[in-house]
């Protein structure tokens, strides 16, 4: 996945986390458990995207890795 696509998806997921956090604050008690589970799922997805983006930036196009290096 390209860095641009990862960054775009990360931005979207971050906005979704913010939306769910606000919804959770305003939700009636009977809806809070479901919103809390959804928020946890979206946060986990966002965190995975952030890790993928950070890893992609650290080693763009395979540079900086030891794959195939002979000593």
Rosetta blueprint (number, residue, H / E / L):
1 X L
2 X L
3 X H
4 X H
5 X H
6 X H
7 X H
8 X H
9 X H
10 X H
11 X H
12 X H
13 X H
14 X H
15 X H
16 X H
17 X H
18 X H
19 X H
20 X H
21 X H
22 X H
23 X H
24 X H
25 X H
26 X H
27 X L
28 X L
29 X H
30 X H
31 X H
32 X H
33 X H
34 X H
35 X H
36 X H
37 X H
38 X H
39 X H
40 X H
41 X H
42 X H
43 X H
44 X H
45 X H
46 X H
47 X H
48 X H
49 X H
50 X H
51 X H
52 X H
53 X H
54 X H
55 X H
56 X H
57 X H
58 X H
59 X L
60 X H
61 X H
62 X H
63 X L
64 X L
65 X L
66 X L
67 X L
68 X L
69 X L
70 X L
71 X L
